[in-house]
Amino acid sequence: MSATDLTRLNAAEMATLLASREISSVELTRAHLARITQVDGIVHAFLQTLPEVALREAQTADADRAAGEQLPTLAGVPIAVKDVLATKGLRTTCGSRILENWVPAYDATVVRKLREARLPVLGKTNMDEFAMGSSTEHSAYGPTLNPWDTKRVPGGSGGGSAAAVGAFEAPLALGSDTGGSIRQPAALTGTVGVKPTYGGVSRYGLVAMASSLDQVGPCARTVLDAALLHEVIGGHDPKDQTSLDAPVPPVVAAARQGLSGDVRGLRVGVVAELGGRGYQRGVLDRFEEALASLEGLGMSVREVSCPSFKFALPAYYLIMPSEASSNLARFDAMRYGIRVAPAEGPVTVETVMAATRAAGFGDEVKRRIMLGTYALSAGYYDAYYGSAQKVRTLVQRDFENAWEDVDVLISPTTPTTAFPLGDKLDDPLAMYIQDVATIPVNLAGIPGISVPGGLAEDGLPVGVQILAPARADAYLYQVGGALEAALHEKWGGPLLDQAPALETTTQEGGAL
Amino acid sequence: MNVSDLAPFDQAIAEFDPVMGIEVHVELNTRTKMFCSCVTAFGAPPNSQVCPVCLGLPGAMPAVNHQAVASAIRLGLALNCRIAERCTFARKNYFYPDVSKDYQISQYEDPIDRDGFLDVELADGTVFRVAIERAHMEEDAAKNTHVGSASGRIQGADYSLVDYNRGGVPLIEIVTKPIEGAGARAGEVARAYVAAIRELVIALGISDARMDQGSLRADVNLSLRPRVADPVAQSAVPFGKRSETKNVNSLRAIEKSVRHEIRRQAALLAAGLPVTQETRHWHEDSESTSPGRSKEQAEDYRYFPEPDLLPIEPSRAWVEELRLTLPELPAARRSRLQAEWGFTDLEMRDAVNAGALDLIGASVVAGASPAGARKWWMGELARTANERGVELAQLPVAPADIASLERLIASGRISDKLARQVLEGVLAGEGPPEDVVAARGLAVVSDDAVLLAAIDQALAAQPDVAQKIRDGKVAAAGAIVGAVMKATRGQADAARVRELILKQLG
């Protein structure tokens, strides 16, 4: 098999070939490193590639397998990791200037789990600074481009991970989702992205934006691949007390069940408030077709109303910045990160902190820190943070009501397809609206998946979002798998087969 | 007017009524920190007991120390508090290098312990009830060392060093309700309250409570309001502006700093000047306070619920389980011992005030009689401790020595008078009482033949006295006893000598 053929395989197929030793992890890892070299000069999905680290891991996986050792399912399958996750001994920037030199002394729990499951880490992917943004244009290291159209954004904040998977630079990637940072880029790049139930995956080592909303999750090209990765990273972690003390839901079995077309008897609800005005025609068309496919598989469809969703976005933009303003306080030049002396005046702790934060943070980060600081201030707390928490409860109640009638909810993942670079940079509110359908999910702590729903009238991918009750992540994979199988059959193959070939380059790309 | 002017204390109290609020920070002696598994041992090399969590590294998350929660609940029970069925942690946000995350994880709206009280006994036996507002859990800040300034303060320092070993050590902050009605005894009440808290946490075994090492720290808020005659009307008078005195590192200093603040604020108010609401630092050397940061421009800490931690919900069963682990509390122990030992109130109070209670108790356990133990510790030994300027417990005398001393007296081997010499020997480091008796040859002469010889000699030397005794003037025997004691260098039992004299002269 040629190197190009190898990178076109799904992770599940790679795992099978590795297990039967028809291919080696070193071969597979080299193929992906070569692909990165070819296309990342254009896509810029990676902030840093780690060829030595990845190949060393691949070699030991191959050696252990050759020695007859029974390895975990995904052992030897390479992966990309969003640069918001701490990697021991490997620079972790969060897409920010302020952490350009930070080398963590420890691994995030999910990164440790990747190592234990023997997945070679190809590199760290680009992101909006501290995961704040919906286009990856807020990275201090330049934007990632959409593999479908390099004049357009790949979504954000996890545009790097989604683009890496969509451009066949990696079969799998880790992302983090606070308001849609896994699902929205998945929608915009024609890939699969999952935000697990809050607490389903450890946050230890995930550099926090908004602790009560953040969740680590899988990025992949198929529903089954996402499930395989979900199983690796999920589960209780005593180091994260908000993680659920429960076994990982049977997501792989659910995905297989769905892929076989078995969703009979499941009830799907269409959220009336997530669609209609403000949504692109082609997005709505593909959504309707996806719905028809599910109905054709024997699912019952009904409309449900979630009246509080209209307050979800404003509530999110109070809760998220409030927590972020506190979480980002630690970047104060005292212990790690860059340190900047004030241009003039006395050099004191206060002036160094101020100068460093002024120089180290980008505008979007500063905007959110200011919003959050204001919302938490004495005299404003009740009106802003307090009211937002009440809305959060109402949103949760809307979902609770919905679950009385349906098993899953479905909506378009985003109102539009990928937008041109620079289009929304000067209009934060237009950027924030991108996440209108994904945000309620984080506020409620429930799981959500985005699967490719086809191409809109502009030839760009559309995402279909499926939601399930807390801890019922398995439903996402069952329904997502069924939808994927039905659509692949309709299209005669995966959506990514229709993506234009990327111009390739031989220059070293990606690395900082 | 000069800000250093102080009003005379009596005049200050005559004109103003002091109101206090005391915050005591108790560092728990758990093996590990509040939110990570770093050890808490005092005195390790700087930054040797740290990890990603207590260094606040990006991505690191706190995990609550179960043992610290148990300590907080036990303290709450001992302080007669309500133990919350559900309580949360909150973030207190402020930028300073001694908090590694630039926020401190504390409790804000719903502390674990609430609405309790502690009965505090003053030196004269008066019991003063201090109402407890709350006790909550939090993490300690790191220790800053300012280098290059004369005073060790940040002003004028060349640079500062931060030791994060202390960062994240579990703390409980105990906050009183306003303490009213203490009047002239405000300083005494403050001191007795902190002493009682200290005694309590030591009895509970939850803290070393070393004020000199900072494992128990007290901040006293104090304000004055105009004095009115009627006590009911007095409590209706609104509180004045308060100062908060920090850096008070001993019980003695607490009392002094309160008296100082009363005098300082009274002088300002009497002169028609306002008291500034501020933090003040106590200076042990000059026995005065100086202003720190002003609370008028107090920081807005932007408290909000800590999203990285789940609420703590101690089950009632666990709380009751912890209640069973409470030791006998200091006040109850004192009443029990007083009854057992048969001490009067005054004797008991003196023993407590002298710090002799545990020593007497240990002596009794070693075999001494309560009265005997009290006599020695509160008499001879208290005097010596006073002369040497040390605490009783620091004297080189063990409770077992007191029991031995008593046994020697009871067996007749030494007299009460000789016992004092024996004790002198023990204090001089000559070993336990038996060794001192042997080495100094202090045993009582109990051989009647030796004594009779000495008596005969004395009678012969004083024939007139001998005649008086024969005539029935028994009291005259004292002179002969004295002579015999002198001849035996005090090593005779005077009572036995008297007996023998009377027998001899029939």
Chai-1 contact restraints between the chains, C-beta under 6 A:
chainA,res_idxA,chainB,res_idxB,connection_type,confidence,min_distance_angstrom,max_distance_angstrom,comment,restraint_id
A,A86,B,G59,contact,1.0,0.0,6.0,A-B,restraint_1
A,Y106,B,P52,contact,1.0,0.0,6.0,A-B,restraint_2
A,A108,B,G59,contact,1.0,0.0,6.0,A-B,restraint_3
A,Y204,B,M61,contact,1.0,0.0,6.0,A-B,restraint_4
A,G205,B,G59,contact,1.0,0.0,6.0,A-B,restraint_5
A,L206,B,G59,contact,1.0,0.0,6.0,A-B,restraint_6
A,V207,B,P58,contact,1.0,0.0,6.0,A-B,restraint_7
A,V207,B,G59,contact,1.0,0.0,6.0,A-B,restraint_8
A,S211,B,P307,contact,1.0,0.0,6.0,A-B,restraint_9
A,S211,B,D308,contact,1.0,0.0,6.0,A-B,restraint_10
A,S212,B,P307,contact,1.0,0.0,6.0,A-B,restraint_11
A,D240,B,M61,contact,1.0,0.0,6.0,A-B,restraint_12
A,Q241,B,A63,contact,1.0,0.0,6.0,A-B,restraint_13
A,Q241,B,L309,contact,1.0,0.0,6.0,A-B,restraint_14
A,Q241,B,L310,contact,1.0,0.0,6.0,A-B,restraint_15
A,E323,B,P307,contact,1.0,0.0,6.0,A-B,restraint_16
A,S326,B,R91,contact,1.0,0.0,6.0,A-B,restraint_17
A,S326,B,N93,contact,1.0,0.0,6.0,A-B,restraint_18
A,S326,B,Y103,contact,1.0,0.0,6.0,A-B,restraint_19
A,A329,B,D102,contact,1.0,0.0,6.0,A-B,restraint_20
A,A329,B,Y103,contact,1.0,0.0,6.0,A-B,restraint_21
A,R330,B,G56,contact,1.0,0.0,6.0,A-B,restraint_22
A,R330,B,K101,contact,1.0,0.0,6.0,A-B,restraint_23
A,R330,B,D102,contact,1.0,0.0,6.0,A-B,restraint_24
A,D332,B,D102,contact,1.0,0.0,6.0,A-B,restraint_25
A,M334,B,P97,contact,1.0,0.0,6.0,A-B,restraint_26
A,V349,B,P97,contact,1.0,0.0,6.0,A-B,restraint_27
A,M353,B,F95,contact,1.0,0.0,6.0,A-B,restraint_28
A,L376,B,R302,contact,1.0,0.0,6.0,A-B,restraint_29
A,L376,B,F304,contact,1.0,0.0,6.0,A-B,restraint_30
A,S377,B,D300,contact,1.0,0.0,6.0,A-B,restraint_31
A,A378,B,D300,contact,1.0,0.0,6.0,A-B,restraint_32
